[in-house]
Amino acid sequence: LFAAAGAHVARRKKKESDCEKDKGRDNAERCPISDFLFDETMFVADGAIRTALTFSDDILANPYYGYCDGCQFYNSVAAGYFLWDTFICIKHGWGWGYIMHGVLCAGCYVIVMHPYVHYHGTLFLLFELSTPFLHARGLLIDLKHTKTALFPAINYIFAFVFFAVRICWGLPFSWRTITKPLIADIMSGAPLEQ
């Protein structure tokens, strides 16, 4: 797999000039560098799971202002990644949608490091659980392995994980994260305790 990934990255770097000309392809197809970023997404998702399973009493008692060393580390990695991603999107001219995604995510994770919502920021990193399957799909397409049994399996796993994590769990969690402090402020007339 690593040999195939290395050959894939080398082939994609050779086609780097084509990336800027071809704006119609999807993200994984256009980027020679981040096309095979299993490392960051799996590292951050794994860290988020490990940290979430071992949250400190401080962060569980106060999820909005509690501090956690593990949360700080993985949120810092995420901030750096999204900052890097923003520059890659600008360099390759991928458009405002990708650029804004990178800027907003980097901004959110910089805010999270102060510490504010360490608990929530770490759990939002679980959104990255579907990304390795997206990159695996792009790799299989580039290697012309779409007729293998692995390709539909990766497609189904990606769809399931994306739907389960980002839609079924992510949307309600996002809604609660945003509305809970607003409702608390309105009902009590005072902000959440620091």
C-alpha contacts under 8 A as a table, 3 or more apart, distances in Angstrom:
res1	aa1	res2	aa2	distance
1	L	4	A	5.07
1	L	5	A	6.03
2	F	5	A	4.88
2	F	6	G	6.01
3	A	6	G	5.05
3	A	7	A	6.19
4	A	7	A	5.13
4	A	8	H	5.96
5	A	8	H	4.87
5	A	9	V	6.09
5	A	36	F	7.16
5	A	139	L	7.62
6	G	9	V	5.17
6	G	10	A	6.14
7	A	10	A	5.09
7	A	11	R	6.07
8	H	11	R	5.14
8	H	12	R	6.11
8	H	139	L	7.36
8	H	142	D	7.37
8	H	143	L	7.29
9	V	12	R	4.98
9	V	13	K	6.08
9	V	32	P	6.32
9	V	33	I	7.01
9	V	35	D	7.79
9	V	36	F	7.39
10	A	13	K	5.16
10	A	14	K	6.35
11	R	14	K	5.16
11	R	15	K	6.57
12	R	15	K	5.07
12	R	16	E	6.30
12	R	31	C	7.72
12	R	32	P	4.69
12	R	33	I	7.79
13	K	16	E	4.98
13	K	32	P	5.28
13	K	33	I	7.35
14	K	17	S	7.73
15	K	18	D	5.26
15	K	19	C	6.70
15	K	32	P	7.64
16	E	19	C	5.19
16	E	20	E	7.26
16	E	31	C	7.79
16	E	32	P	6.26
17	S	20	E	5.79
17	S	21	K	7.02
18	D	21	K	5.16
18	D	22	D	6.13
19	C	22	D	5.30
19	C	23	K	7.25
19	C	30	R	5.13
19	C	31	C	6.82
19	C	32	P	7.86
19	C	92	H	7.17
20	E	23	K	6.73
20	E	30	R	7.89
20	E	92	H	5.61
20	E	93	G	6.74
22	D	25	R	6.52
22	D	30	R	7.44
23	K	30	R	7.66
23	K	94	W	6.95
25	R	29	E	5.96
25	R	30	R	6.11
26	D	29	E	5.44
26	D	30	R	6.33
27	N	30	R	5.36
27	N	31	C	6.36
27	N	35	D	7.84
28	A	31	C	5.84
28	A	34	S	7.44
28	A	35	D	4.92
28	A	134	L	7.92
28	A	135	H	6.54
28	A	138	G	5.80
29	E	32	P	7.74
29	E	35	D	6.93
29	E	138	G	6.60
29	E	142	D	7.93
30	R	35	D	7.79
31	C	34	S	5.72
31	C	35	D	5.44
31	C	92	H	7.88
32	P	35	D	5.71
33	I	36	F	7.05
33	I	37	L	7.88
34	S	37	L	5.21
35	D	135	H	6.23
35	D	138	G	7.32
35	D	139	L	7.59
36	F	135	H	5.83
36	F	136	A	7.56
36	F	139	L	7.15
37	L	40	E	5.96
37	L	41	T	6.75
37	L	132	P	7.48
37	L	135	H	7.09
38	F	41	T	5.50
38	F	42	M	5.73
38	F	131	T	7.90
38	F	132	P	5.34
38	F	135	H	7.13
39	D	42	M	5.48
39	D	43	F	5.75
40	E	43	F	5.11
40	E	44	V	5.97
40	E	81	Y	7.72
41	T	44	V	5.32
41	T	45	A	5.93
41	T	128	E	5.71
41	T	129	L	7.13
41	T	131	T	6.54
41	T	132	P	6.47
42	M	45	A	5.14
42	M	46	D	5.80
42	M	128	E	7.58
42	M	129	L	7.11
42	M	132	P	6.79
43	F	46	D	5.25
43	F	47	G	6.04
44	V	47	G	4.99
44	V	48	A	5.97
44	V	74	Y	6.17
44	V	77	V	7.50
44	V	78	A	7.23
44	V	125	L	6.72
44	V	128	E	7.56
45	A	48	A	5.02
45	A	49	I	6.22
45	A	125	L	5.96
45	A	126	L	5.36
45	A	127	F	7.81
45	A	128	E	5.85
45	A	129	L	5.80
46	D	49	I	5.20
46	D	50	R	6.20
47	G	50	R	5.10
47	G	51	T	5.92
47	G	70	G	7.83
47	G	74	Y	6.54
48	A	51	T	5.13
48	A	52	A	5.88
48	A	71	C	7.57
48	A	74	Y	6.99
48	A	122	T	5.49
48	A	123	L	6.32
48	A	125	L	6.13
48	A	126	L	6.37
49	I	52	A	5.09
49	I	53	L	6.18
49	I	123	L	7.82
49	I	126	L	7.22
50	R	53	L	5.27
50	R	54	T	6.47
51	T	54	T	5.16
51	T	55	F	5.84
51	T	70	G	5.94
51	T	71	C	6.67
51	T	122	T	7.69
52	A	55	F	5.36
52	A	119	Y	7.88
52	A	122	T	7.31
52	A	123	L	6.91
55	F	59	I	6.41
55	F	60	L	6.58
55	F	68	C	7.33
56	S	59	I	5.46
56	S	60	L	6.36
56	S	68	C	6.66
57	D	60	L	5.09
57	D	61	A	5.90
58	D	61	A	5.24
58	D	62	N	6.28
58	D	66	G	5.42
58	D	67	Y	6.68
58	D	68	C	7.76
59	I	62	N	5.16
59	I	63	P	5.07
59	I	64	Y	7.83
59	I	65	Y	7.35
59	I	66	G	4.08
59	I	67	Y	5.73
59	I	68	C	6.51
59	I	118	H	7.61
59	I	119	Y	6.47
60	L	63	P	5.50
60	L	66	G	7.36
60	L	119	Y	7.75
61	A	66	G	7.34
62	N	65	Y	5.73
62	N	66	G	5.03
63	P	66	G	5.51
63	P	117	V	6.11
63	P	118	H	7.02
63	P	119	Y	5.31
63	P	120	H	7.20
64	Y	116	Y	5.78
64	Y	117	V	4.29
64	Y	118	H	6.95
64	Y	119	Y	6.96
64	Y	120	H	7.66
65	Y	115	P	6.35
65	Y	116	Y	5.03
65	Y	117	V	5.85
65	Y	118	H	7.22
65	Y	193	E	7.99
65	Y	194	Q	5.85
66	G	115	P	7.31
66	G	116	Y	7.42
66	G	117	V	7.35
66	G	118	H	6.78
66	G	119	Y	7.52
67	Y	71	C	7.65
67	Y	72	Q	7.71
67	Y	115	P	6.23
67	Y	118	H	6.43
68	C	71	C	5.16
68	C	72	Q	6.17
68	C	118	H	6.98
69	D	72	Q	5.06
69	D	73	F	6.26
70	G	73	F	5.17
70	G	74	Y	6.30
71	C	74	Y	5.40
71	C	75	N	5.84
71	C	118	H	5.79
71	C	119	Y	7.14
71	C	121	G	7.77
71	C	122	T	5.77
72	Q	75	N	5.27
72	Q	76	S	6.00
72	Q	113	M	5.91
72	Q	115	P	7.71
72	Q	118	H	7.00
73	F	76	S	5.15
73	F	77	V	6.38
74	Y	77	V	5.03
74	Y	78	A	6.22
74	Y	122	T	7.12
75	N	78	A	4.99
75	N	79	A	6.17
75	N	109	Y	5.86
75	N	110	V	7.91
75	N	112	V	7.03
75	N	113	M	6.59
75	N	118	H	7.81
75	N	121	G	6.76
75	N	122	T	6.43
76	S	79	A	5.05
76	S	80	G	6.24
76	S	109	Y	6.94
76	S	110	V	7.31
76	S	113	M	6.71
77	V	80	G	5.17
77	V	81	Y	6.10
78	A	81	Y	5.01
78	A	82	F	6.14
78	A	106	A	7.35
78	A	109	Y	6.57
78	A	125	L	7.91
79	A	82	F	5.35
79	A	83	L	6.14
79	A	105	C	7.27
79	A	106	A	4.70
79	A	107	G	7.36
79	A	108	C	7.79
79	A	109	Y	4.88
79	A	110	V	5.83
80	G	83	L	5.10
80	G	84	W	6.16
80	G	106	A	7.14
81	Y	84	W	5.09
81	Y	85	D	6.03
81	Y	106	A	7.70
82	F	85	D	4.78
82	F	86	T	6.07
82	F	102	G	5.09
82	F	103	V	7.12
82	F	105	C	6.14
82	F	106	A	4.84
83	L	86	T	5.15
83	L	87	F	6.63
83	L	102	G	6.42
83	L	103	V	6.84
83	L	106	A	5.41
84	W	87	F	5.30
84	W	88	I	6.36
85	D	88	I	5.04
85	D	89	C	6.13
85	D	102	G	5.90
86	T	89	C	5.13
86	T	90	I	6.27
86	T	98	Y	7.55
86	T	99	I	5.42
86	T	100	M	7.87
86	T	101	H	7.84
86	T	102	G	4.60
86	T	103	V	6.08
87	F	90	I	5.07
87	F	91	K	6.00
88	I	91	K	5.00
88	I	92	H	6.15
89	C	92	H	5.38
89	C	93	G	5.88
89	C	94	W	5.33
89	C	95	G	7.37
89	C	98	Y	6.29
89	C	99	I	5.69
90	I	93	G	5.00
90	I	94	W	6.64
90	I	95	G	7.60
90	I	99	I	6.51
94	W	97	G	7.88
94	W	98	Y	6.34
94	W	99	I	7.39
95	G	98	Y	5.96
95	G	99	I	6.39
96	W	99	I	4.92
96	W	100	M	5.75
97	G	100	M	5.33
97	G	101	H	6.20
98	Y	101	H	5.07
98	Y	102	G	6.32
99	I	102	G	5.23
99	I	103	V	6.17
100	M	103	V	4.99
100	M	104	L	5.87
101	H	104	L	5.36
101	H	105	C	6.02
102	G	105	C	5.32
102	G	106	A	5.94
103	V	106	A	5.21
103	V	107	G	5.99
104	L	107	G	5.02
104	L	108	C	6.07
105	C	108	C	5.05
105	C	109	Y	6.24
106	A	109	Y	5.27
106	A	110	V	6.14
107	G	110	V	5.12
107	G	111	I	6.26
108	C	111	I	5.17
108	C	112	V	6.19
109	Y	112	V	4.83
109	Y	113	M	6.36
109	Y	121	G	7.06
110	V	113	M	5.35
110	V	114	H	7.36
111	I	114	H	5.84
111	I	115	P	7.42
111	I	116	Y	6.81
112	V	115	P	5.50
112	V	116	Y	4.94
112	V	117	V	5.81
112	V	118	H	5.84
112	V	121	G	6.30
113	M	116	Y	6.67
113	M	118	H	7.17
115	P	118	H	6.11
117	V	120	H	5.16
117	V	121	G	5.95
118	H	121	G	5.15
118	H	122	T	6.08
119	Y	122	T	5.50
119	Y	123	L	6.42
120	H	123	L	5.12
120	H	124	F	6.07
120	H	177	T	7.23
121	G	124	F	5.10
121	G	125	L	6.63
122	T	125	L	5.30
122	T	126	L	7.44
123	L	126	L	5.51
124	F	127	F	5.75
124	F	170	G	7.63
125	L	128	E	5.70
126	L	129	L	5.54
126	L	165	V	7.24
127	F	130	S	6.76
127	F	162	F	7.88
127	F	165	V	6.11
127	F	166	R	5.75
127	F	170	G	7.30
128	E	131	T	5.25
128	E	132	P	7.72
129	L	132	P	6.83
129	L	161	V	7.06
129	L	162	F	7.75
129	L	165	V	7.52
130	S	133	F	5.65
130	S	134	L	6.65
130	S	158	F	5.71
130	S	161	V	5.46
130	S	162	F	5.22
130	S	165	V	7.74
131	T	134	L	4.98
131	T	135	H	6.29
131	T	158	F	7.85
132	P	135	H	5.09
132	P	136	A	6.00
133	F	136	A	4.88
133	F	137	R	6.09
133	F	154	I	6.15
133	F	155	N	7.55
133	F	157	I	7.15
133	F	158	F	5.18
134	L	137	R	5.14
134	L	138	G	6.42
134	L	155	N	7.99
134	L	158	F	6.36
135	H	138	G	5.02
135	H	139	L	6.14
136	A	139	L	5.00
136	A	140	L	6.18
136	A	154	I	7.25
137	R	140	L	5.17
137	R	141	I	6.24
137	R	151	F	6.82
137	R	154	I	6.38
137	R	155	N	6.84
138	G	141	I	5.09
138	G	142	D	6.20
139	L	142	D	5.12
139	L	143	L	6.11
140	L	143	L	5.05
140	L	144	K	6.03
140	L	145	H	5.06
140	L	146	T	6.25
140	L	151	F	6.83
141	I	144	K	4.98
141	I	145	H	6.02
141	I	146	T	5.86
142	D	145	H	7.72
144	K	147	K	7.91
145	H	148	T	5.74
145	H	151	F	6.99
146	T	151	F	5.39
146	T	152	P	7.88
147	K	151	F	6.94
148	T	151	F	5.73
148	T	152	P	7.80
149	A	152	P	6.16
149	A	153	A	6.61
150	L	153	A	5.09
150	L	154	I	6.09
151	F	154	I	5.22
151	F	155	N	6.27
152	P	155	N	4.89
152	P	156	Y	6.12
153	A	156	Y	5.21
153	A	157	I	6.08
154	I	157	I	5.09
154	I	158	F	5.94
155	N	158	F	5.19
155	N	159	A	6.18
156	Y	159	A	5.10
156	Y	160	F	6.05
157	I	160	F	5.12
157	I	161	V	6.00
158	F	161	V	5.28
158	F	162	F	5.84
159	A	162	F	5.17
159	A	163	F	6.02
160	F	163	F	5.24
160	F	164	A	5.95
161	V	164	A	5.09
161	V	165	V	5.75
161	V	166	R	7.84
162	F	165	V	5.47
162	F	166	R	5.43
162	F	167	I	7.10
163	F	166	R	5.65
163	F	167	I	5.00
163	F	168	C	6.26
164	A	167	I	5.89
164	A	168	C	4.98
164	A	169	W	6.24
165	V	168	C	6.08
165	V	169	W	5.17
165	V	170	G	5.73
166	R	169	W	6.05
166	R	170	G	4.41
166	R	171	L	6.55
167	I	170	G	5.27
167	I	171	L	5.34
167	I	172	P	8.00
168	C	171	L	6.43
168	C	172	P	7.14
169	W	172	P	5.94
169	W	173	F	6.16
170	G	173	F	5.12
170	G	174	S	5.88
171	L	174	S	5.09
171	L	175	W	6.13
172	P	175	W	5.03
172	P	176	R	6.19
173	F	176	R	5.20
173	F	177	T	6.06
174	S	177	T	5.05
174	S	178	I	6.25
175	W	178	I	5.33
175	W	179	T	5.98
176	R	179	T	5.19
176	R	180	K	5.49
177	T	180	K	5.89
177	T	181	P	7.44
178	I	181	P	6.64
178	I	182	L	7.03
179	T	182	L	5.08
179	T	183	I	5.94
180	K	183	I	5.24
180	K	184	A	6.07
181	P	184	A	4.94
181	P	185	D	6.04
181	P	191	P	7.54
181	P	192	L	6.72
182	L	185	D	5.16
182	L	186	I	6.21
183	I	186	I	5.10
183	I	187	M	5.98
184	A	187	M	5.24
184	A	188	S	5.88
184	A	189	G	7.71
184	A	190	A	7.68
184	A	191	P	7.13
184	A	192	L	7.00
185	D	188	S	5.46
185	D	189	G	5.16
185	D	190	A	5.28
185	D	191	P	5.09
185	D	192	L	6.99
186	I	189	G	5.37
186	I	190	A	7.68
188	S	191	P	7.75
